[in-house]
Amino acid sequence: SALAEAFKFDSEVLCEKFIPPGREIRMAVLENDQGEPATILPCVEYFLSKDHPIRTPEDKYTNDKTTGMPVCMASGGRQCPAD
């Protein structure tokens, strides 16, 4: 199962409930050395639809055509900052 595969990499796994297409917005806060919030990164919205309800690895990464390994973040299908 997918959970068994995930537990091969760590003892803790985050599972999220699927919510039908709505809005997916990434927001991140970076902490300083004292563990206090220091930097808020720009919000990024990812576009979803009924035909494309979840982001796949292909949406997230650009792969090397020879090795198939991810080499950088994909650039399409998102807007920064989110409105």
C-alpha positions, 0 to 999 in steps of 0.5 A, a space after each residue: 500500500 501507499 502507507 507502507 511505502 511511505 513508512 519505509 522513509 520515516 516513522 511519521 506519515 501525514 495523510 490528508 483527506 481528499 477534498 473535491 476541487 476547490 483551491 490549493 494554496 501553498 503558504 510557508 513560514 520560515 523560523 529563525 534559529 530560536 524557533 520564532 517565525 521570521 519569514 513568510 514566503 509568498 502564497 502560491 496557488 495551484 490550479 485544479 479542475 474536475 478533469 485534473 483534481 490533484 497535482 501529480 509528480 509531473 505537475 510538480 517537477 520537470 524530469 531529465 529526458 534521459 534518466 527520468 529523474 526530477 531535475 527542477 520544479 515545473 513552472 506551469 499551472 500556478 500563480 504567485 502571489 495567490 489572489 
